[in-house]
Amino acid sequence: MIAPSNSFKIYLATTPVDFRKGIDGLANYVMSNFELDPFSGAFFVFRSKGRDKIKVLMWDGTGLVLIYKRIEGAGFIWPKLSDGTITLTKAQFEALFEGIDWRRVASAPYHRPVLFQSQHAEVQ
């Protein structure tokens, strides 16, 4: 699987799409429904009407890539139906793709380091 780096945006469509749509249909859907650029390098994640199918559309720099997965068992965990998209972190996307409850995945809180200044530093 092509996995996103932490620098990629990941958008999850919160309403099901017609899974007969291919690459061009989903790219057009991204442009017309979300007003986003499907050629930006972001990952666009779509769900079927059932809970068992996922499509991921992304631009890899040379062409559009479409990933399709049908999961066995209880299906994927999806957010409540609403219009638009939500953004996912890389960890949330990977959990969703594996069929894990991605809503329980949270990044550790990282704090920006503070520059330590010596007590003897001259104040200008």
C-alpha positions, 0 to 999 in steps of 0.5 A, spaced: 500 500 500 502 507 498 502 510 505 501 517 506 507 521 510 505 526 515 506 532 510 500 529 506 493 532 508 488 526 508 480 528 507 475 523 509 468 524 505 463 523 510 457 521 505 457 515 501 459 515 494 457 511 488 462 506 487 461 505 480 465 512 479 473 511 477 479 515 477 476 521 473 469 521 476 472 521 483 477 527 481 471 531 479 467 529 485 473 532 489 473 538 485 465 539 485 463 537 492 469 539 496 472 545 492 479 541 493 484 540 488 485 532 486 492 533 484 495 536 490 498 530 493 492 529 498 489 523 500 481 523 498 478 517 502 471 515 500 466 510 503 461 505 499 453 505 502 455 499 505 460 499 511 465 494 507 468 498 501 473 504 501 476 507 495 482 512 496 484 517 491 491 520 490 496 524 486 503 521 486 506 526 482 506 522 475 498 520 475 492 519 479 492 513 483 486 509 486 486 504 491 480 500 492 479 495 498 473 490 501 474 488 508 471 482 511 467 482 517 464 487 521 466 493 516 470 499 516 468 504 522 465 510 519 463 517 522 456 519 522 453 521 515 454 529 514 456 533 508 463 535 506 469 532 509 473 531 515 481 531 516 485 525 518 492 524 521 496 519 518 495 514 524 487 515 524 488 513 516 492 507 517 487 505 523 481 506 518 484 502 512 486 496 517 479 496 520 480 499 527 476 504 530 480 510 528 476 515 532 480 512 538 487 513 535 490 520 537 497 523 537 501 524 543 501 531 545 508 534 542 510 541 545 515 545 541 522 546 545 523 552 548 530 555 548 534 555 554 537 561 556 543 562 561 542 566 567 548 569 565 546 571 558 547 579 557 540 583 556 541 588 550 
